[in-house]
């Protein structure tokens, strides 16, 4: 899977954490963290929930379905939050989008 | 003086494994005096330090130098750091990284490579690095890195003599498959301070660079992240150096001296401890060099009463030392600093292009 072109917009991208980005349980601070090149982000519950679902790669629509079910929340609301979070991460190349 | 509360845990440790380096860049961050070279820490001691760092809360380990690939035990060190559950970043010129070695580093769990770039063509790159053939070798190493799928950051060190190549530099990084580029304008400490007249860019160059970066951020959005470190002499306010003294990271020099930042040894009144004598956690929490400029108690005015006090933390102590000769002074870059005229005078008296001084290389 190669990263998306800069100008590519996918309605339902396949989302994955690229190599060199991983989840980490920070024992000292007692918090989950995301580690990547020159980045160490402490995650809140929402961030962790989203990133934990990515596995080897997951479609955005599938991810939203799963989270909506898990939190018993309106799908539209979840969709907005998830896409906003992922778009920020994608600009930093902490997640990648692809079409296939 | 009252006791300070214990500091929050550090995020990052910069391990300067060695001062040895095949390159001789005139802006090297290593100390000016390299002649009295103490013995480097051995493999087992570094491994212990990595373990202590992880216990202390460090998440990111940056293996640097000199050239870390000059250490024969680099692969063992990476493996030890991963064993300690650290995120391992290799900061390298690429010289000394063979295909075989990259395979071994990959097997040892190296997370990320940050490759320095002295110039975007062989002529200038080899002249800046003081190493003929260095650019061609670097290019081959860069391809070997991305071929293996390592995430790559290109660290493009920019200054008066290559800032006009910025657009080309950014597209070079993208073509190489870099995931990130750091456009790092030289900051003036140590060797860079000695070579400042040859390196300090003009205002026109800096303005053009800002426009180039802004356009590139749009062009490469989603494909390559771009971090820009402008030359702070042209700023109105100082950089929040290290996110505040002794607040987020620490450096360990080749012989085991622990520093709040790579330039801290330029401040004569500080005394430093070594990992061979004192546990890292104790140095972090109570070391006199770390305590010296933590918090606000050390601050003079205008910093102490400034609304930006907790934004830029009074700027950089080493820069106050370098420019004003006083590490307690407000960073002279600040527009409110009593010493700002020193910076303005430097900017007003840049040499013309045809009389730039020759480099004093780090050798």
Interface residues (C-beta under 8 A of the other chain):
Chain A: X3 X4 X5 X6 X8 X18 X19 X20 X21 X22 X24 X26 X28 X29 X33 X35 X36 X37 X38 X40 X90 X91 X92 X93 X97
Chain B: X9 X11 X12 X55 X56 X57 X59 X60 X85 X87 X89 X111 X112 X114 X149 X150 X151 X153 X179 X180 X182 X219 X220 X221 X222 X223 X224 X225 X227
